[in-house]
Amino acid sequence: MKSILVTGAAGLLGRFVVAELLQHGYAVRGFDRRAGSSAIDWCVGDVTDPVAVGQAMQGMDGLLHIAAVPNIWSGDAQTIMRVNTLGTYTVFDAAEAAGIGHAVFCSSDSVAGYTVREGRMLAPRYAPLDLEHPLLATDPYAVSKVLGEDLARSFALRGMSVVALRTVFVAYPEMAGEIVARAKDPAAYRGPAVGGPSSAGGGPLHHHIDARDLARAFRLALELKLAGGDFERFYLSAQVTLAPEPTLERLRRLHGAAVQVRDPGVYERQPFAPLYDLTHAAERLGFLAEFDQRHLLAGLPGF
């Protein structure tokens, strides 16, 4: 598998994924609403346009579907649902028609429901939160990712092999100022406050992942040995949060005893470990994050 189509290739995440693939010898075609700066083959179009998407799929061996409205603040509900849901169906339908047998879908930890208060966020039922935890999405973005996974799974049931990567907030270099601004005054922070592309995210626990790590996870998912019909999901995060409090202390302050702690040892070994169980990603995908951004917060009050 050497020729890969990356949707959303010109975006904040796409540029890192393209660079990772090129570094490892892949031929990459980018599909986006505009051509990016990478020296690759570009197809310009919208993911909801079946003709443009179908043309981009020709001659490709694999698919990384990243294009989306990236969070709840980047579009109204109708736009989010149209682009993220209809776009995902359009892309997978075209991939199947073009004979592409393996695809990776950019999902989100928001499917678990613990990311933004705008969606009437529900507390997790237990920690670490694993793949057996129910999906409690309530905001349009999170719901669009649940539906996106369902669509991706439907194409696996038809014979494609598919991996869904449930990534947390991506800490791009452009987000460093927002991360620091939030840490300085979390109660008053309303981003974007210092020129970042969006607000600092990551939900109540301030989860994050470095874009370099996430790009590597996409490559590993592309290279994962699967049979036709297989569908795999992975939660992805840095090994620590960006919150000022240790994870269990913060969960108890926010939710009392409502969150059952199933494996206290995880948080004894690393007090700032994420909510999500990363064991499956480590064992099956071979992924463990190498970077984190807590160094940005060193010396700030509370850190």
C-alpha positions, 0 to 999 in steps of 0.5 A, spaced: 500 500 500 503 505 497 498 511 494 494 514 499 489 519 499 488 524 505 482 528 505 483 534 509 490 534 507 491 542 507 489 543 514 492 543 521 492 536 522 493 534 515 500 537 514 503 533 519 500 527 516 502 528 509 509 529 512 509 523 516 507 519 510 512 522 505 517 521 510 516 513 510 516 513 503 508 513 501 506 517 495 500 522 497 494 525 494 491 531 498 484 532 497 481 539 500 478 545 499 484 548 497 491 546 495 496 546 501 503 547 501 506 540 501 509 538 494 504 532 493 498 531 488 492 535 490 485 535 488 481 541 490 474 540 492 468 538 497 468 532 501 460 532 500 461 532 492 461 525 490 464 527 483 470 530 486 471 525 491 470 519 486 475 522 481 480 523 487 480 516 489 482 513 482 489 509 483 489 510 490 491 504 495 489 507 502 485 512 505 486 517 511 479 521 512 481 527 516 477 532 513 471 535 517 469 541 521 474 540 527 470 542 533 463 545 535 466 552 535 468 551 527 461 551 524 453 551 526 450 545 527 447 544 520 454 545 517 457 540 522 452 535 521 452 536 513 460 536 512 462 530 518 456 526 516 454 526 509 462 528 507 464 521 511 459 517 507 461 520 500 468 519 502 467 512 504 462 510 498 467 513 493 473 509 496 469 502 496 467 504 488 474 505 487 476 498 490 480 501 496 480 496 501 483 499 507 481 506 510 482 510 517 477 515 520 479 521 524 474 520 530 474 523 536 474 522 544 468 526 544 464 520 542 464 518 549 461 525 551 466 528 556 468 534 552 464 540 552 459 543 556 455 546 550 453 539 549 450 538 556 456 534 557 455 527 561 460 525 567 464 519 565 461 512 568 468 510 570 476 511 569 480 509 565 474 510 560 475 504 555 472 501 549 466 498 553 464 505 555 457 507 552 457 513 547 454 519 551 455 524 545 450 530 546 453 536 542 453 536 534 460 535 533 460 529 538 454 526 535 457 527 528 463 523 530 458 517 533 455 517 526 461 517 522 464 511 526 457 508 524 458 509 517 465 507 517 463 500 520 458 499 515 463 499 510 467 494 514 461 490 514 461 490 506 468 488 506 473 494 507 478 494 513 477 500 517 480 504 523 477 509 527 482 513 531 478 517 537 483 523 538 483 528 544 484 535 542 490 536 538 495 541 541 498 544 534 504 549 535 499 555 533 495 553 540 501 554 545 499 561 546 491 559 547 494 553 552 498 558 556 492 563 556 487 558 559 492 555 564 493 562 567 486 564 568 482 558 567 475 561 570 475 567 565 478 564 559 474 564 553 478 563 547 481 564 542 484 569 546 491 570 543 490 569 536 490 561 536 486 558 531 481 555 536 480 555 543 484 551 547 480 544 548 481 537 551 474 537 556 474 538 563 481 534 564 484 538 559 486 532 554 491 533 549 495 530 544 501 533 540 500 533 532 507 529 531 504 523 535 497 523 532 500 523 525 504 517 527 498 514 529 495 515 523 501 511 519 501 506 524 493 505 523 494 505 515 499 499 516 495 495 521 494 488 519 487 487 518 482 482 514 477 485 510 471 486 514 475 488 521 473 494 524 478 497 530 477 503 534 483 506 539 483 512 544 489 516 543 492 522 548 498 524 550 500 520 557 499 526 561 493 532 561 494 539 561 490 540 568 493 543 574 490 538 578 491 530 578 486 527 574 482 523 580 483 529 584 479 533 579 474 528 577 472 528 584 472 535 585 467 536 579 463 529 580 464 527 587 464 519 587 460 519 581 466 516 577 468 509 579 475 508 579 476 501 576 484 501 576 487 506 581 494 504 579 494 507 573 493 514 577 498 512 582 503 511 577 502 517 573 497 522 577 496 526 571 494 520 566 488 521 562 481 519 563 482 514 557 485 507 557 491 507 552 492 500 553 489 497 547 492 503 543 499 501 546 498 493 545 494 493 538 496 499 534 503 499 537 502 507 539 504 510 545 505 518 545 512 521 545 510 528 546 506 532 551 505 540 552 506 540 560 512 544 559 509 550 556 505 551 563 512 550 568 512 556 573 505 558 572 501 558 578 498 552 580 503 548 576 
